[in-house]
Amino acid sequence: MQIGFEPGARFADESWVLCPVHDTVDRQWQHLSFFEHSCYLHCSVPRITTTDGKVRTVEYNPPANPDKKSKQSYSKLVTICKKLEY
């Protein structure tokens, strides 16, 4: 399964400021297998240029006590995943 993002997309940094994409890093994770079929997630993970000029990899780490913004981000992620075709 390939996961990506729209050209021109912006991603939030640690202070929730939307930042432009600098470049991407290709990553791969093995997901749960379906019977004898292996499932791999392939993702072009964006790296952003933050407001202080540093280049950072975008990470999604849901907090233990999510606030409104992280709940909205997770909700958007779930919506995107539901739209993906297998």
GULUMVO-320428 format. One record per atom (N, C-alpha, C, O, CB): z, x, y; atom name; residue number from 0. Coordinates in steps of 0.1 Angstrom, whole numbers. Glycine has a CB too. Layout:
NODE      c3      c1      c2   atome   num
NODE       Z       X       Y      CA   NUM
...
end
This chain:
NODE      c3      c1      c2   atome   num
NODE       0       8     -12       N     0
NODE       0       0       0      CA     0
NODE       0       9      12       C     0
NODE       8      18      13       O     0
NODE      12     -10       0      CB     0
NODE      -9       6      22       N     1
NODE     -10      14      34      CA     1
NODE      -3       7      45       C     1
NODE      -6      -5      47       O     1
NODE     -25      17      37      CB     1
NODE       5      14      53       N     2
NODE      12       8      64      CA     2
NODE       8      16      77       C     2
NODE       9      28      77       O     2
NODE      28       8      62      CB     2
NODE       5       9      87       N     3
NODE       1      15     100      CA     3
NODE       5       7     112       C     3
NODE      14      -1     111       O     3
NODE     -14      18     100      CB     3
NODE      -2      10     123       N     4
NODE       1       2     135      CA     4
NODE     -12       1     143       C     4
NODE     -22       9     141       O     4
NODE      12       9     143      CB     4
NODE     -12      -8     153       N     5
NODE     -23     -10     162      CA     5
NODE     -26       2     171       C     5
NODE     -16       8     176       O     5
NODE     -21     -23     170      CB     5
NODE     -38       5     174       N     6
NODE     -41      16     184      CA     6
NODE     -36      11     197       C     6
NODE     -37       0     201       O     6
NODE     -56      18     185      CB     6
NODE     -30      21     204       N     7
NODE     -24      18     217      CA     7
NODE     -10      12     217       C     7
NODE      -4       9     227       O     7
NODE     -32       8     225      CB     7
NODE      -4      11     205       N     8
NODE      10       6     203      CA     8
NODE      20      16     209       C     8
NODE      17      28     210       O     8
NODE      13       4     188      CB     8
NODE      31      10     214       N     9
NODE      42      18     219      CA     9
NODE      54      15     211       C     9
NODE      56       4     206       O     9
NODE      44      15     234      CB     9
NODE      63      25     210       N    10
NODE      75      24     202      CA    10
NODE      87      28     210       C    10
NODE      86      37     219       O    10
NODE      74      33     189      CB    10
NODE      98      22     207       N    11
NODE     111      24     215      CA    11
NODE     117      37     210       C    11
NODE     118      40     199       O    11
NODE     120      12     213      CB    11
NODE     123      44     220       N    12
NODE     131      56     217      CA    12
NODE     145      52     216       C    12
NODE     148      40     215       O    12
NODE     129      67     228      CB    12
NODE     154      62     216       N    13
NODE     169      59     213      CA    13
NODE     175      50     224       C    13
NODE     184      43     221       O    13
NODE     177      72     213      CB    13
NODE     169      50     236       N    14
NODE     174      42     247      CA    14
NODE     166      29     249       C    14
NODE     167      22     259       O    14
NODE     174      50     260      CB    14
NODE     158      25     239       N    15
NODE     150      13     239      CA    15
NODE     139      13     250       C    15
NODE     135       2     254       O    15
NODE     158       1     240      CB    15
NODE     134      25     254       N    16
NODE     123      26     263      CA    16
NODE     110      27     255       C    16
NODE     110      36     246       O    16
NODE     125      38     273      CB    16
NODE     100      19     258       N    17
NODE      88      20     251      CA    17
NODE      80      33     255       C    17
NODE      78      35     267       O    17
NODE      79       7     253      CB    17
NODE      76      40     245       N    18
NODE      70      53     247      CA    18
NODE      56      54     240       C    18
NODE      54      47     230       O    18
NODE      79      65     242      CB    18
NODE      47      62     245       N    19
NODE      34      63     239      CA    19
NODE      34      71     226       C    19
NODE      43      80     225       O    19
NODE      24      69     249      CB    19
NODE      24      69     218       N    20
NODE      23      77     205      CA    20
NODE      17      90     208       C    20
NODE       7      91     215       O    20
NODE      15      69     195      CB    20
NODE      24     101     203       N    21
NODE      19     115     205      CA    21
NODE       9     118     194       C    21
NODE      -2     122     197       O    21
NODE      31     125     205      CB    21
NODE      13     116     181       N    22
NODE       4     117     170      CA    22
NODE      11     110     158       C    22
NODE      21     104     160       O    22
NODE       2     133     166      CB    22
NODE       6     112     146       N    23
NODE      12     106     134      CA    23
NODE      14     116     123       C    23
NODE       8     127     123       O    23
NODE       3      94     129      CB    23
NODE      23     113     114       N    24
NODE      26     122     103      CA    24
NODE      24     113      90       C    24
NODE      30     102      90       O    24
NODE      41     128     103      CB    24
NODE      16     117      81       N    25
NODE      14     109      69      CA    25
NODE      25     111      59       C    25
NODE      29     122      55       O    25
NODE       0     112      62      CB    25
NODE      32     100      55       N    26
NODE      43     101      45      CA    26
NODE      40      91      34       C    26
NODE      32      82      35       O    26
NODE      56      97      52      CB    26
NODE      47      94      23       N    27
NODE      45      85      11      CA    27
NODE      58      84       4       C    27
NODE      66      93       2       O    27
NODE      35      92       1      CB    27
NODE      61      71       0       N    28
NODE      73      68      -8      CA    28
NODE      70      60     -20       C    28
NODE      61      52     -20       O    28
NODE      83      60       1      CB    28
NODE      77      63     -31       N    29
NODE      75      55     -43      CA    29
NODE      84      43     -42       C    29
NODE      96      44     -40       O    29
NODE      78      63     -56      CB    29
NODE      78      31     -44       N    30
NODE      86      18     -43      CA    30
NODE      89      14     -57       C    30
NODE      85      22     -67       O    30
NODE      78       7     -36      CB    30
NODE      95       3     -59       N    31
NODE      98      -2     -73      CA    31
NODE      85      -4     -80       C    31
NODE      75      -9     -75       O    31
NODE     106     -15     -72      CB    31
NODE      85       0     -93       N    32
NODE      73      -2    -101      CA    32
NODE      72     -17    -106       C    32
NODE      82     -23    -108       O    32
NODE      73       8    -113      CB    32
NODE      60     -21    -108       N    33
NODE      58     -35    -114      CA    33
NODE      53     -33    -128       C    33
NODE      41     -30    -130       O    33
NODE      48     -43    -105      CB    33
NODE      62     -35    -137       N    34
NODE      59     -33    -151      CA    34
NODE      54     -18    -153       C    34
NODE      61      -9    -150       O    34
NODE      49     -43    -157      CB    34
NODE      42     -17    -158       N    35
NODE      37      -3    -160      CA    35
NODE      29       2    -148       C    35
NODE      24      13    -148       O    35
NODE      27      -2    -172      CB    35
NODE      29      -5    -137       N    36
NODE      21      -2    -125      CA    36
NODE      31       5    -114       C    36
NODE      41      -1    -110       O    36
NODE      14     -14    -119      CB    36
NODE      27      17    -110       N    37
NODE      35      24    -100      CA    37
NODE      31      18     -86       C    37
NODE      19      15     -84       O    37
NODE      33      39    -101      CB    37
NODE      40      18     -77       N    38
NODE      37      13     -64      CA    38
NODE      42      24     -54       C    38
NODE      53      28     -54       O    38
NODE      45       0     -61      CB    38
NODE      32      28     -45       N    39
NODE      35      38     -35      CA    39
NODE      32      32     -21       C    39
NODE      23      25     -19       O    39
NODE      27      50     -37      CB    39
NODE      41      35     -12       N    40
NODE      39      31       2      CA    40
NODE      33      43       9       C    40
NODE      40      54       9       O    40
NODE      52      26       9      CB    40
NODE      22      42      16       N    41
NODE      16      52      24      CA    41
NODE      17      48      38       C    41
NODE      13      37      42       O    41
NODE       1      55      19      CB    41
NODE      22      56      47       N    42
NODE      25      53      61      CA    42
NODE      21      64      70       C    42
NODE      24      75      68       O    42
NODE      39      49      63      CB    42
NODE      14      60      81       N    43
NODE      11      69      92      CA    43
NODE      23      67     102       C    43
NODE      22      59     110       O    43
NODE      -3      67      99      CB    43
NODE      33      76     100       N    44
NODE      45      74     108      CA    44
NODE      42      80     122       C    44
NODE      39      92     124       O    44
NODE      57      81     102      CB    44
NODE      44      72     133       N    45
NODE      41      77     146      CA    45
NODE      52      86     151       C    45
NODE      64      85     149       O    45
NODE      40      65     156      CB    45
NODE      47      96     159       N    46
NODE      56     104     167      CA    46
NODE      54     101     182       C    46
NODE      42     101     186       O    46
NODE      54     120     164      CB    46
NODE      64      99     189       N    47
NODE      63      95     203      CA    47
NODE      67     106     213       C    47
NODE      75     115     209       O    47
NODE      71      82     205      CB    47
NODE      62     105     225       N    48
NODE      67     114     236      CA    48
NODE      77     106     244       C    48
NODE      73      96     250       O    48
NODE      54     119     245      CB    48
NODE      89     110     243       N    49
NODE     100     103     250      CA    49
NODE     100     105     265       C    49
NODE      92     113     270       O    49
NODE     114     107     244      CB    49
NODE     108      97     272       N    50
NODE     108      98     287      CA    50
NODE     112     112     291       C    50
NODE     109     116     303       O    50
NODE     117      88     292      CB    50
NODE     120     120     283       N    51
NODE     124     133     287      CA    51
NODE     114     144     282       C    51
NODE     116     156     283       O    51
NODE     138     136     281      CB    51
NODE     102     139     277       N    52
NODE      91     148     274      CA    52
NODE      92     154     260       C    52
NODE      83     162     256       O    52
NODE      91     159     283      CB    52
NODE     102     150     252       N    53
NODE     103     155     238      CA    53
NODE      95     147     229       C    53
NODE      93     135     231       O    53
NODE     118     155     234      CB    53
NODE      90     153     218       N    54
NODE      82     146     208      CA    54
NODE      92     143     196       C    54
NODE      98     152     191       O    54
NODE      70     154     203      CB    54
NODE      93     130     192       N    55
NODE     102     126     182      CA    55
NODE      95     117     172       C    55
NODE      87     109     176       O    55
NODE     115     119     187      CB    55
NODE      99     118     159       N    56
NODE      94     109     149      CA    56
NODE     101      95     150       C    56
NODE     113      95     152       O    56
NODE      96     115     135      CB    56
NODE      93      84     150       N    57
NODE      99      71     150      CA    57
NODE     107      68     137       C    57
NODE     101      71     127       O    57
NODE      88      60     153      CB    57
NODE     119      64     139       N    58
NODE     127      61     127      CA    58
NODE     132      46     128       C    58
NODE     135      42     139       O    58
NODE     139      71     125      CB    58
NODE     134      40     117       N    59
NODE     140      27     117      CA    59
NODE     153      28     108       C    59
NODE     151      29      96       O    59
NODE     131      16     112      CB    59
NODE     164      27     114       N    60
NODE     177      28     107      CA    60
NODE     185      16     111       C    60
NODE     192      16     122       O    60
NODE     184      41     110      CB    60
NODE     185       5     104       N    61
NODE     193      -7     108      CA    61
NODE     208      -4     108       C    61
NODE     213       2      99       O    61
NODE     190     -19      98      CB    61
NODE     214      -7     119       N    62
NODE     229      -4     121      CA    62
NODE     237     -14     112       C    62
NODE     232     -24     107       O    62
NODE     233      -5     135      CB    62
NODE     249     -10     109       N    63
NODE     258     -18     101      CA    63
NODE     261     -31     108       C    63
NODE     263     -41     102       O    63
NODE     271     -10      98      CB    63
NODE     263     -31     122       N    64
NODE     265     -43     130      CA    64
NODE     253     -44     139       C    64
NODE     254     -40     151       O    64
NODE     279     -42     137      CB    64
NODE     243     -50     135       N    65
NODE     231     -51     143      CA    65
NODE     233     -59     156       C    65
NODE     239     -70     155       O    65
NODE     219     -57     135      CB    65
NODE     227     -54     167       N    66
NODE     227     -62     179      CA    66
NODE     214     -70     180       C    66
NODE     206     -70     170       O    66
NODE     228     -53     191      CB    66
NODE     212     -77     191       N    67
NODE     201     -86     192      CA    67
NODE     188     -79     191       C    67
NODE     178     -84     184       O    67
NODE     202     -94     205      CB    67
NODE     186     -67     197       N    68
NODE     174     -60     197      CA    68
NODE     170     -55     183       C    68
NODE     158     -56     179       O    68
NODE     175     -48     207      CB    68
NODE     180     -50     176       N    69
NODE     176     -45     162      CA    69
NODE     173     -57     153       C    69
NODE     165     -55     144       O    69
NODE     188     -37     157      CB    69
NODE     180     -68     155       N    70
NODE     176     -80     147      CA    70
NODE     162     -84     150       C    70
NODE     155     -88     140       O    70
NODE     186     -92     150      CB    70
NODE     158     -84     162       N    71
NODE     144     -87     166      CA    71
NODE     134     -77     160       C    71
NODE     124     -82     155       O    71
NODE     142     -88     181      CB    71
NODE     138     -65     160       N    72
NODE     129     -54     154      CA    72
NODE     127     -56     139       C    72
NODE     116     -55     134       O    72
NODE     134     -40     157      CB    72
NODE     139     -59     133       N    73
NODE     138     -61     118      CA    73
NODE     130     -74     115       C    73
NODE     122     -74     105       O    73
NODE     152     -62     112      CB    73
NODE     132     -84     123       N    74
NODE     124     -97     121      CA    74
NODE     109     -94     122       C    74
NODE     102     -99     115       O    74
NODE     129    -107     131      CB    74
NODE     105     -86     132       N    75
NODE      91     -83     134      CA    75
NODE      86     -75     122       C    75
NODE      75     -77     118       O    75
NODE      89     -75     147      CB    75
NODE      94     -65     117       N    76
NODE      90     -57     106      CA    76
NODE      88     -66      93       C    76
NODE      78     -64      86       O    76
NODE     101     -47     103      CB    76
NODE      97     -76      91       N    77
NODE      96     -85      80      CA    77
NODE      83     -93      81       C    77
NODE      76     -95      72       O    77
NODE     108     -94      78      CB    77
NODE      80     -98      93       N    78
NODE      68    -106      96      CA    78
NODE      56     -98      93       C    78
NODE      46    -103      87       O    78
NODE      68    -111     111      CB    78
NODE      55     -85      97       N    79
NODE      44     -76      95      CA    79
NODE      42     -74      80       C    79
NODE      31     -75      75       O    79
NODE      46     -63     102      CB    79
NODE      53     -72      73       N    80
NODE      52     -69      58      CA    80
NODE      47     -81      51       C    80
NODE      40     -80      41       O    80
NODE      66     -65      53      CB    80
NODE      51     -93      55       N    81
NODE      46    -106      49      CA    81
NODE      31    -107      51       C    81
NODE      25    -114      42       O    81
NODE      54    -118      54      CB    81
NODE      26    -102      62       N    82
NODE      11    -104      64      CA    82
NODE       3     -94      57       C    82
NODE     -10     -95      56       O    82
NODE       9    -103      79      CB    82
NODE       9     -83      51       N    83
NODE       2     -73      44      CA    83
NODE      -5     -78      32       C    83
NODE       2     -86      25       O    83
NODE      11     -61      41      CB    83
NODE     -17     -74      29       N    84
NODE     -23     -78      17      CA    84
NODE     -21     -67       6       C    84
NODE     -21     -56       9       O    84
NODE     -38     -80      19      CB    84
NODE     -19     -72      -6       N    85
NODE     -17     -62     -17      CA    85
NODE     -30     -58     -23       C    85
NODE     -30     -50     -33       O    85
NODE      -7     -68     -28      CB    85
end
